[in-house]
Amino acid sequence: MGIIDWLIIVVFLAALISIGFVFSKRNRNMEDYFLGGRSMSTWLVALAATGTSISAGTFVGSPELGFNTNLTFLMSCVGAVIGGTFVAALVLPKLYNANTITIYGYIGDRFGETSKRATSVMFLLGQLFTSGSRLFIAAIAVSVMLFGSINFQFIVYSIIILGIISTIYTMSGGIKGLIYIDTFQILLVIGTGVVALILIYCSVADLGFSEIWSTLKNGMVKAPAQPEYGIAADGTLLGWEPGSKVKIADAHFSWKTPYNLVAALFAYGIFKFAQFSTDHEFVQRQLTAQSVKKASLSLVWSQVLAIPIVFVFLAIGLLLYVKYIHDPAAAAAAGVFSDARDIFPQYICNHIPTGVRGLMVVGLLAAALSSFNSAINAMASSFVSDLYLPVMKDRGHAVSTDAGQIESSKKMAALMGAVLTGFAIVTAVMQQSSGLNLVDFATGVMCFSYAGMLGVFMVALYTRRGNTASVIAALVVGLLVVLFMQPYVLGPLSKTILGHEIFIAWPWWCPIGALISFFICLAGKPRK
């Protein structure tokens, strides 16, 4: 990258850190630091929530998904709107009116202090997987930009760099600063995505629109679980099969495909219902709104806004497919038909002009940091409010002053940032062994915590049953059920027992695990 590119990146990072320090002086107590005094407008919260949803998984993973497959992932975005709408109507009002720092305070009111702490621990464990995977995906692109390779050691260096930067400004500013930063960042992501799409289209425009459409309509998609992917010496694609790249809806039901209509609208809708009702990283944004109505509107709008953004990045992958399918030599040199994880970062580095390239990198960093910083703040709020302060009080060392609580919150934010950065390296190893693409991996790992927590929250919200023992049992079983459905567990086990492998696509992990967890939690007799 040129000097202009680096200058743009430095200015962007300096702006983020400056905004964080400006807002650090406006936090008077924990409610300010973690909930912004419940003073944020609908559109600020909606844009910030969109920024949390649109992570590096979208910026880097969606072009990979578009290149390898088609547009059926868009139907899952519709499922997200459905799930968000149900949460806005049925769940969010109860959580907002509970007036707790975290949503796990509601579980404490319902089942007791131990249940609150257990649910908070499950959330923290899930965030290690979830946000660690997002940081790892962002590091793939940064590794290409800085080192020209996605060698594992370069990915580790990139993870550490991103983790340090994000932790600094997250720790200082609190949630209010993050909402303004996330709003700024999502606008950057949208702008850079549109610019990139236009530039890539211009690079293949000589083919003509009819030829581009025909190439996509009669395209090739990556076949699952093949021993080898790539380009043979005669130009034949290995591990790929004929398939339309512009297919949006897949009406054929199969447990193995993640984005057919039933899986996208129903299973993915339940997954998003779980995310928007049990994951404090997402719910925290809505709790900063000025009223329940504005919180609900911001949630629904955030998911509606995500649809065109995701389409832009999927379309980038489609156009890159057109570019490389008509240039086999360049495709072979780039290795995109064997591993497309870094296809968009490669294009930015090698084909985007200086200056514009810097803006593209800023867009990438905005996508990466907007989700990572929200995770740090949400984890810190849960750790401090649900675990640290109650434990200190139990031990006779209560932190009762506003200044002391804010100081503790900042220290915990720094700790969460360090832990997440370290765990991102673990997820880099996990993704390579999972065989899943970046988008499926980044979302699938969320199910480990969501399954049990959704079962617990549904019992807490809509029944009078459940107790501490059944809550803990439901959380543990939910995690174990999702672990059992992992391809590297269920596949070999089913082959040994039944003689053939069973595969369940990741959107079904959360609904199945949550249903089992619900009945386990429901079995507990209520406290008298």
N, C-alpha and C positions, 0 to 999 in steps of 0.2 A: 504494500500500500504506500501511497505517496504522502508527502508532508501535509497536504491539504486534508487528506482523509484522517490522518492522526489528529490534526488540529480540531476537526469537527468532533471527533470522539472525545477528546480531552475537554472541550467546551461542554459537551453533553454531560459527561460525568461530573464536572465541576458544578454544573447547574443542579444536578440531583442532590449532591452533598450540601450545597448552599441552601436549597429549599428545606432540607432536613434540619439544618441548624437554625434556620429562621423560625420554624414551627416549634423547635425544642423549647423556646422561651415562652410559649403560650400554653404549656401544659401545667395546670394548677393541681391536678389530682389524677388518680388512676382512671376515672371516667373520661377525663380529657385525653389522657394518653392512649387508652384502648378503645374508647367509643366516640371520641371527638365531641363530647358534651351533647351527643344526639342533636347536632345542629346542621348537618349536611343536607344540601338540596337533592331533589330527586335525580336530576340529570348528572350531577357530580357523582353520586353513588352508583348510578347505572353505568356510567362510563368506566368508573374505577372497577366495578364488578366485572364488566366486560374485559378489562385489562387483566384481571385475575384469571378469568376463564381462558383468554387468548394468551397462552404461554409460549415458550419456545417450542413446545410440542406442535403448535399451529404453524409457527414461522418456519421451522425446519422439518417437522414431521408431516405436515399436510402436503407440501410439494413431493415428498417421498411417496406418500400414499396416492396422490394423483398420478404420479409417474408409474407406480407399480400396478395400480388398479383402475378405479373410475370415480364417479361422483356419488356413489351410493352413501358415502359417509354424511352427505348433506341431510339425509333423512334422519340421522341421529340428532342433528341440530334441531329438527322439528320436534323430535322426542324430548329434547332438553327444554323447549318452550312449553310442552305439555307438562312435564315434571315440575318446572318452575311455577307454572300457573296454579297447579294443585297445592304446592307449598305456600304460595302467596295467599291462597284462600283459606287453607285448612290448618297450617302449622305456624307460619310466621307471626300472625297476631298473638298467639299464645306465648311464643318465645320472646317477642318484643315486650309484651306487657308484664313479663316476669321480672323485669328490671334487675337483671343480674349482669355482672361483667362479662361472663361467658354463658353460652347456652347450656353448659353442663351444670350450672347452678340450678337450672330447672330440674334436672335429674336429682340433684341433692335435695331440693324441696320435696320431691315426690318419693324418693326411696331412701334418703339419708346420706350422710357425709361420705361414707365408704363407697357407696354407689357412684357418687359424683366423682370421687377421686379415681375410681376404676375406669369410668367412661372417659375422663380426661386423659388418663394414661393411654387408653386405646387410641384416642385421637392423636396424641403425640407420637405413638408408634406408627400409626398410619401416615402421618406427615413425614416421617423419616423416609418412607418408601416413596410417597407421592412427590414431595418437593425435591427430594434427592434425585428422582428420575428427571424432573424438569431441568434441574441445574445441569445434569449430565448431558441432556439433549442440547441445551444451549452451548455447552462446552465443545460439542462436536463442531459447531459452526465457528466458534472462537478459535479452536485448534487449527481449523483450515485457514482462517485469516492470519493467525500469528505464526504458525509453524508449517503451513502448507501440507498438513498430514493429519489423519485421525488415528495415528499411532497411540496406543494406550497411555504412554507416559506424557504425551502432549495434551491429551484430554485431561489428565490429572492436573497438570499445570494450569490449564484453562479453568477447571473447576475451582481451584484455589483462588485465582485472580477474581473471578466473578463473585465468589462467596465473600471475599474480603470487602469488595466495593459495596455490595448490597447491604452487608451487615452494618457498615459505618453509617450510612444515611438512614437506615431503618431504625437503628438504635437511638439516634438523636431526635428524630422528629415526631414519633408517635403516629397514630392512625390518621389524624387530620392531615399531616404533611404527606402521608402515603397516598391518601385519596387524591390530593392535588397532583402529586407526582404520577400516579397511575393514570389519571385523566390525560395528562400531558403525554404519557408514554403510549397509550392506546391510539391517540391521534397520530403519533409518529409511526406506529405499526401500520395503521391503515394507509397513510400517505406513502410509505416506502413500498408496501405491497402493491398498491396501484401503479406506482412508477415502475417497479420491476416487471409487472405484468405487461405494461405497455412496451417496455424495452425488449422483452423476450418476444412479444408478438411482432415487433418491427424486425427482429432478427430472422423470422421465418416468413415474413410477409411476401417475399418473392414467390413462394409456393402458390399464393392465392388462397382466398378464403375457402373455396370449394375443395381444394386439395387438402387443406388443413383439416376441414371437417371430415372428409373421406378417410384421412389417415386415422383420425380419432374414432370414427364410426366403425371402421374395420380394423381396429387396433389389436394389440396383444396385452394380456394381463399376466401378472406373475402368478404361477400356479403354486398352491401351498405345498409345503413339505417335500420339496424336490431335492435330490442329492447334489445337484449342481445348477448354478445360474450363471449366465454370461452369454458371450457370442462365440460361436464356433468359427473355424477358419473359413468356412464357406458363407459366413454371414448369418447363419441360422441362429435364432435365439434359443438358448438352452434353459429349460425350466419355465418357459413361458407358453401360454396357450391363447388361442384367438378369443377376443372378447371386446365388446364395445367400451370405449373409454368415456363415452358421454352418457352411459346409463345412470339414471338418478334413483330409480326405484327398482328393487329386486323383489318381486312378488313370490318367488319360490322360497318356501320355508325350509330351513335346515338348521340343526343345532350347531353345525360347524361354521356357518357364515355369520359374521358379526353384524352385518348391516342390511340384512333382508328386512322387509317392512315390519314384520312382527318383532324382530329383535331391536330394530332401530326405534320404533314408536312405543313399544311396550316395555321390553327389557331395559333399553337405554333410558327410557322415560323414568322407570323405577330407580335406576342408578342415579339419575340426576335428582330425583326426589330425595334420595338418601343424601346426596351431596349438599343440596340446598337446605336440608333440615337438620343434619347431624354434624356437618363439617364446619367448625367455627371459623376457619379461614374464609369461607364464603358467607356464612351467616353474619359474621362480624361487620361486613360492609353494610348490610341492611340495618343492623342495629344502630348505626351512626345517623340514620335518617331522622328527619324532624318529627315524623309521625308514622303510625302503622300503615296508613294508606300509602304514604310516599315510599316507605320501605318495600311494600308489595309491588308498587308500580316499578320501582327501580330494578327489582329482581326480574320481573317479566321482560322489561325493556332490554336488560343486559343480554338476555338470551336471544331476543329478536335481532338485536344489533350484531350478535355473533355470526348469524347465518351468512350475510354477504361477505363478512371478513374471511370466514372459512372458505367460502367459494373462491375468493381471490387467490388464496394460497393453494387450493386444489388445482385451480386453473393454471397457475404457474407450473405445477408438475405436469399437467397435460401438454402444455406448449413445449416444455423441455423434452417430453417424450417425442413430440413431432420433430423437434430439432435434431435429436440424436438418432431417431429411427431412419432419418434421411441422410445421416452422416455416420455410417458404421465405424469408420476409422477413428473419428473423434470419440465415439461412444466406447470403443474398445480401449482407447488411451485413458479415458476417464474412469472406466470400470463401472459405469452407472447401471448396466444391466445385470451385474452381479451383486452390487451393493450401492443402493441409491440414498443411503442415509445422509450423505453430505452433498447431494446433487445441487441444491440451491446455493449453499455456501460456496461450492466450487465455481458455480456460474458467476456469483458476485465477485469473487477474487479474480477470475480469468477473463471476464467479458464486460463487466460494468466499468465505465470510464472513471478516472480519478475525480474526486469531489462527490459525484453521485455514489461512488462506492462507499465513501465515508458515511453518507446518509443511510445507505443500506445496512451498514454495520450498526449504526445507531438504532435503526429499527429493530434489528436482531436483539441488541442489548436491552432495548425497551421491552420487548416481548419476554425476554428471559428474566429481567430484574423485577418486572411488575408482579409476576406470580411468586417469585422467590421472596421478595420483601414482605408480601402479604402473609406468607407462611411463617416467616420469622416473627412478625408481630402477633399473629394469632396463637402461635405456640407459646410465646412469652406470656401473653395474657392468660392463657389456660394454665400454664405452669405456676405463674405468680398467684393468680386469684384462687385456683382450685387446689393447689398443692403446697406451694412454698409458704404463703401467708398463714393458712390454717395450721400447718405443721409447726411453724414458728410460734404461733399462739398457743398450741397445745403444749409446747415445751417451755412456756413461760417467757418467751422472748418476742412478744408481739411487736410487729412493725406498725405503729398506729398513726404516725404523722404522714401527711401528704408528701412531703419532701422525701421521707424515707421510703415510701412505697414507690414513688417515681424512680428513685435511685435504684431500688431493687429491680424494677421493671426493665430499666436500661441494661443492667448487668445480665439479667436473664435473656434479653434480646440478643446481647453479644454471645452468650453461651449457646442459644438456639442456633444462631448463625454459624457458629463453629461446628456444632454437632451435625447440622444439615450438610455443611460443606464436606465433612468427612464421610457422611453416609452416601453422598452423591457418587463417591468413588465406588462404593459397594454396588450401587445400582448399575454402574457401567458394566460390571462383571455379570450382574443378573440379566441385563438385557441381551447380552451376547449369547447367554445360555438358554434364554427363553424361546428364541426363534421368532418372537413377535416383532412387527414393525414398530417404529418409534411411537406413533399415536396410540396403538393398541397397548403397548407396554406402559406408557405414561398414565393411561386411564385405568388399565386393568389392575395395577398395583393398588389403586385406591380401594378396591373391593375388600382387601384384607381387613380394614377397619370398618368400612361402611356397612357390611352385612350385619355384624353383631349390633352396631350402634343403631341401625334402622329398626331392628327388632325391638330393642330396648325403648327407643323413643316412641314407637307406635303403641307399646303397652302403657308407657307413662302418659301419653297424650289422650288415649281413647279408651282406657280401661281403668279399673280400680284395683287391679291385681298386680303382683310382682313384689319382690323384696330384694334385699341386698344379695343374697345367695343366688337367686335366679338371674339377677342382672349380670353378675360376674360370670355365671355359667353361660349365659347367652352371648356375652362378648367373646369368651374363649371359643365356644363352639362355632360361632360365626367365622372367626379367623381360621379355624381348623377345616371347616367345610370349603372355604375358598382355597385354602392350601391343597386340599384333596383334589380340587378340580383343575389344578395347574397341569398343563400338558405334560410336563416332565414327571408328574406323579400319577395322574389318572391314566395316561397313555400306556406306560409299561405295566401298571397294575392290572388294567383291564385286559391287556394282551395275555398276561400270565394266567388270569382267571378264566376269561371268556374266549381266548384264542384270537381276538381281534381288538384293535385299539379303539377306544371311545374318546372323542374330542368334543368338548363343550366350549363354544365361543365365549369370550370374556364378558359380554354384556349380561349373560345369564348368571354369572357368578354371584352378583349382588342380590338379585331377586330370590334365588334358591337359598343362599345363605341367610338372608333376612327372614324368609318364611320359617325356616327351621329355628332361628334364634327367637323369633316372635313367640312361638309356642313354648319354647323353653322358659323364656322370661314370664310368660303368662301362667306357667305352672306354679309359680311362687305365690304362696298365700300372702295377702297384704298385711302390712303392719297394723296393729290395733292401736 
